[in-house]
Amino acid sequence: MRDVRASDAERDLVVERLQRAVGNGRLTLAEFDERVAAAYAATTRGELSELTKDLPGHLW
């Protein structure tokens, strides 16, 4: 599943998770900005997964 192309909805889901992580103090604003840019540039679910693998409730 990691090689499946990511949808816009999946990118938005990851960004929402990153927003919650900032609110919970798990990410700095700099990390958030970096990961959001990477999320919107991601083409596969695997790329998106890398952005949340160190957060609770990991996707894919």
C-alpha positions, 0 to 999 in steps of 0.5 A, spaced: 500 500 500 505 504 500 506 505 493 499 507 492 498 514 489 496 519 495 490 523 494 488 530 496 484 527 501 489 523 504 494 529 504 489 533 508 488 528 513 496 528 514 496 535 515 490 535 520 494 530 524 500 534 524 496 540 526 494 536 532 501 534 533 503 541 534 497 543 538 499 537 543 506 539 543 509 533 539 512 537 533 515 544 533 512 549 528 519 549 524 518 541 524 510 542 522 512 547 516 517 542 514 512 536 514 506 540 511 510 542 505 513 535 504 505 532 505 503 537 499 509 534 495 508 527 496 506 523 491 505 516 494 502 513 501 509 511 503 511 518 503 505 521 507 507 515 512 514 517 513 511 524 515 507 521 521 511 515 523 513 518 529 506 520 532 501 516 535 496 513 531 501 512 525 497 511 518 499 506 513 
